Structure formats: structure tokens, C-alpha cells
Amino acid sequence: MADDIRRVLVYRLGSLGDTLIALPSFHLIARAFPHAERRLLTNLPIASKAPPAAAVLEHTGLIHGYIRYTTGTRSVREILRVAVEIRRFRPDVLVYLAGARGITAAQRDAKFFRLAGIRRQVGVPLTPAAQLNLFGGEASTSPDDDLESEASRLARNLRELGDAQLDTPSSWDLHLTSEEHATAARAIGSDALQQELLAVSVGTKVQSKDWGRDNWRNLLTRLALAFPNHGLLLLGSTEESDASDFAAAQWQSSGGGPVVSLCGRLTPRESAAALARARLFIGHDSGPMHLAAAVGTPCVAIFAARNIPRQWFPYGPQHRILYHRVECAGCGLETCIEQQKKCILSITVDEVLAAIQASLSNSAVKRS
């Protein structure tokens, strides 16, 4: 019985985007074990562009504490330390939310958690269907018909706990505080808040997902001409400030309104509060994209084909995705040299501008 469960260990690795797409599963776990202390076993951040899960889950009440370790460690001492810390916590249940890394890896993880004293385990992907973003179904006539998002795969693997309610806005709720909203408003400023705001994030820590600074400058210049007087919010890490400034250099001279760079100025949750004020988000497959989707801001997202379609798309029908399927799709490469990033660089400024215009027109109709 759920009422008998007092301690739950949740296993989820990754950074900003990985945590955000798992939000419905975190909410499901909280509903399934409302009286339990829930701790998250997660990785230590490797880079400043990869905020820890705590930066997303703070104030949500979904997780009460953290056990952290360095992923990929071969240190026996480190592995034993984690096992001892888990044993001291004495979880009644493990809920497995790690990404699919193959059945052998899942079996190894399940054995580790058993040795750490956890007998009941939920969501460990021990079958091909649980590993793949394919709804566990058969091949269909269209190559994309049976593909699902990572949020859907995680929820499907937890179905014994109940319905994750992916299509319900509350399942993506970050429980942003009034202070976080106020901080975001101050950072944006009163002048920009009087305008319709478009949010843009041009950065990415992965070379193969970078659409290119010239493409971004061309797009924003043309966007300012097409939609004058709109304010522009630039989001990203401190390291992405220069690329963002370059992209927006001709915004105001082309008819755009105020430009506000928030790069490195806000926490992820404060950035989410800023994104909630935007009419549209435009950017790469990135953490800011998933933040925008979580707060209900429509996205126009530019994707490389390094992953299969839909897997990391922002969840929901209100988003517009630019994704070109090429023969090397699904390569998983972080750095693309041989094919010269032809998947993402074949996406034209005209295509992205058309998607933005369609999205803005659609939102205008809904608001009228």
C-alpha cells in the first residue's frame, strides 16, 4: 500500500532539460507516494551550462533531498559510498527514471539497487519496449507514426503507479514562487514589459545542435522587420552572452523594440518566470526551450537530427518543430565533422520565419 511507503529513491540523471521532461513523472511519483520522503539520486554537474536537478525542482515539493555522484565513475570507493548512503536512507521503493542505455545497463543498475537494499523497483527498462521511444508497438507505415517523446516513455514505464497526465498543465507545474516572478520582472524591466515579448536562446553546449550565429542574426533582423516594436528577451548562460548579442545586433535598427539580455543573470527557475511572460520562444533544442514549454509558452524549436524525431521535442501540440530527417539521422553525435551538420544547417531562415509567423498568427487568433 502507498500509505505504508515511507521512503522513495528516484533515479534520474542529466541536467536542465532532462529534469524538465521528467516533470510529469515526478508529479506522478508524488501522487503515488504522498506521505513518503522522496530523495533523488542524480549526477553532479559537469559544466556551468548543466544546472543540477535541484535548480529545477527547488520549491516544488516533489523531491525532499538529493544523493549525488559523478556519472561514469570507476572508483570502487565512490560506488561504495553511494551504496552506503542509499542503505542509510533505507528506501522502500526505487523509481527508475534514468535514460535508456540498453538492457544490460538496466540489469546492472537493478542489481546495484538490490545490493543497496531496495527490493521493490518500479520503471527499470528491462525489455526492448521499455528502452525504445516506440510505444512498444510494431513498425508502422510512416517512420514517425509510432515515435513518442521521452516524457511519454518515462510515464509509460511508470504506469503501475498511475496516469502521469501528460496533457494536463499541472503535470508540468514548477510551482514558481512570487519572489521568482518578481525577480524576473525586475530583470526584464518596465519598458520591455509594456511590449509583446519574444524570447530567444541561441546557445547550445553541443556543436552538432548549433544552427549558426549568422543564421540567428539574419533571422532576428528579418523578424524585427516583420513584427516591429516587439521586445526581445535573450536567454542562456553567461558564456552565451556574446553569441546572443551578435544575433540581436540589428534588432532595434530593424524596427524591433527593447532588447533585454538575461544571459547568466537569472536562475533556471527565474528564467522560467521570465519565459512565462513571453508570447513565443525561439531557440535550439535546449534547456531554455524545455523551460518555456513547461510554463506553457509556445516554442519554435530548431532541431538537429542527432536524435530520433519527437524524443526531445517540447511536449504538446502548440509547438512548431524544424527537423530535417537525413540518412544519418539518429547518429547521436555531439560533434559533426564528416557530414558538416547538414541536418540542422539545411534548415533555412525562411522556414523558421514561416513557423514563427504561423505560431504568432495562431496565438493572436486564440487571444482575440
HELIX and SHEET records of a PDB file:
HELIX    1   1 ALA A    2  ASP A    4  5                                   3    
HELIX    2   2 LEU A   16  LEU A   20  1                                   5    
HELIX    3   3 LEU A   23  ALA A   32  1                                  10    
HELIX    4   4 ALA A   54  LEU A   57  1                                   4    
HELIX    5   5 VAL A   76  PHE A   89  1                                  14    
HELIX    6   6 ILE A  103  LEU A  115  1                                  13    
HELIX    7   7 PRO A  128  GLN A  131  1                                   4    
HELIX    8   8 GLU A  150  ASN A  157  1                                   8    
HELIX    9   9 ARG A  159  LEU A  161  5                                   3    
HELIX   10  10 PRO A  169  TRP A  172  5                                   4    
HELIX   11  11 SER A  178  ILE A  188  1                                  11    
HELIX   12  12 SER A  190  LEU A  193  1                                   4    
HELIX   13  13 GLN A  207  LYS A  209  5                                   3    
HELIX   14  14 ARG A  213  ALA A  226  1                                  14    
HELIX   15  15 THR A  238  GLU A  240  5                                   3    
HELIX   16  16 SER A  241  ALA A  247  1                                   7    
HELIX   17  17 GLN A  252  SER A  254  5                                   3    
HELIX   18  18 PRO A  268  LEU A  275  1                                   8    
HELIX   19  19 GLY A  287  ALA A  294  1                                   8    
HELIX   20  20 LYS A  342  LEU A  345  1                                   4    
HELIX   21  21 VAL A  349  ARG A  367  1                                  19    
SHEET    1   A 5 GLY A  65  TYR A  69  0                                        
SHEET    2   A 5 GLU A  37  ASN A  43  1                                        
SHEET    3   A 5 ARG A   7  TYR A  11  1                                        
SHEET    4   A 5 VAL A  93  TYR A  96  1                                        
SHEET    5   A 5 ARG A 120  VAL A 122  1                                        
SHEET    1   B 6 VAL A 259  SER A 261  0                                        
SHEET    2   B 6 GLY A 231  LEU A 234  1                                        
SHEET    3   B 6 LEU A 197  SER A 201  1                                        
SHEET    4   B 6 LEU A 280  HIS A 284  1                                        
SHEET    5   B 6 CYS A 299  PHE A 303  1                                        
SHEET    6   B 6 ARG A 320  TYR A 323  1                                        
END                                                                             
